[in-house]
């Protein structure tokens, strides 16, 4: 069964637009669990543009499913992660000028640094996933740094036009998925997945976890959070 991690960052984005206390991502997480989410994902960025430290603290105390913290390989956030102890940390690239995470982490170019971060997280009892482009070189580097999982960046697949172009990108993901699975790592995927394009990715052999945020939050504005999560859960199942 493919697990669904619901990313609640965009709930916090709406809140931060007015610097107020609603909508509360903690409340959204509870509703996501009621809708069947297997995990709650959040990204504590260095600039705190959406998720705040308070959110992470409360979510660690209240989330009953897996808590997955997306984070850059930066000292401040690493210290917070080791103190709060999410169930999983997903290492991602982070640039202040980007709207959302663009592209996978270049582990191959910084094996030593990433390996140090992975070791620190493991010492704190936190499983580590790496958000990577479906590139054989990056997956090899994930094995080298002793990651537990690889989350394939599905952005190019999501941007591809339906038909041959999208099938080609799906093939790239399938090939990368085989490499991840054969290396003994858990296979995750995410970025740009929607109610219209998620099913083929969920069907990739060995797929264990999908992390989806924007599409669910957008749907929830129309139909409510619990229903939006339940609908996505049915699709990936």
Secondary structure by P-SEA (a helix, b strand, c coil): cbbbbbbaaaaaaaaaccccccccaaaaaaaaaaacccbbbbbbccccccccaaaaaaaaaccccbbbbbbcccaaaaaaaaaacccbbbbbbbbcccccccccccccccaaaaaaaaaaaaaabbbbbbbccccaaaaaaaaaacccbbbccccccccccccaaaaaaaaaaaaaaaaaaaacbbbbccccccccccccccccccccbbbbcaaaaaaaacccaaaaaaaaaaaac
